[in-house]
Amino acid sequence: MKNGIKRVIKVISHPSYLSWFIQTRLLLVSKRWLGFSRKRTKAQQTRVIMFHLGRSGSTVLADLLNQHSDIFWDGEIAKPILNINSEELNSRLDKFQELFSHGLSKSKGHQIYGCEIKPFHIEAMGLTFSEMISYFDEQGVTKYIVLERKNHLRKIVSSVAASATGTWHKPKGAENIVEKITLPLDDVNIDGKRQSLLTFLSGYEENMKDLRGELSNHDVLDIYYEDDLLESPSNAAIKCFDHFGIHTQTVNVRYGRTNPLSIKELVINYSDLERTLKGTTYEWMLNS
């Protein structure tokens, strides 16, 4: 008996046995940890924020994203904050945080949660892009989309037209009854502001530049209305699915263009508009 015990002690004391034993235990622990880590990652929800100026195909894209079974798309969650007095910034911030938290609660069971925010919503809460993005980072947002219509003039014309007619969206295939508008070049009233056309154009340009600068170290997908959405909205949705890391699903385009005519056909005071933009960096937008 004693000899048997001595032999066992001799075997397990041998360096090769100790090395094998340690390696085996480490491998077992690492496999268990890897399995736990994978399960936790699989269960973890991916959170997405889409920035845009509006009138840039956001409704079309959001509708396509929301058709995917793995996605809960919450839309423009910041809209209700505009009903709160502009001087009560803390109340606006509290309301936004409440809306964001509520959206996350509603999205349980979905692999992806997404929502949208516009630069003027951020400004309405008294925040900078840096502060807003830091908040989203703290809330576990890991994916961003920047949706932009390169022709900011068309965004402005579309906003003014929608405000005048009350028609913000049209179902695909609906009859296009377009009403011409007069564009107030020195007093454009959109996005909660009254400014000149040139001030809006320069402001939008600066906004998008600053936003991309703040997002430079983040996982960002750029979607351009002219390149990605205008001809094939479904392709833009597929780009988003790839960005989110989920499988592609068939989606149906259910919205059409609200203002398919050229700016010259839409704007009654086009000659004044042409004179205003002549010689500026925005002149190309007249013919695009």
Secondary structure, DSSP 4 states (H G I P E B T S, - for coil): -HHHHHHHHHHHHSHHHHHHHHHHHHHHHHHHHHHHHHHHHHHSPEEEEEE--SSSSHHHHHHHHHTSTTEEEEEETTGGGGGS-TT-HHHHHHHHHHHHHHHHHHTTT-SEEEEEE-HHHHHHTT--HHHHHHHHHHTTEEEEEEEE-S-HHHHHHHHHHHHHH----EETT----PPPB---TT-EEETTEEE-HHHHHHHHHHHHHHHHHHTTTS-EEEEEIIIIISS-HHHHHHHHHHHHT---------EE-S--S-HHHHBTTHHHHHHHHTTSTTGGGGG-
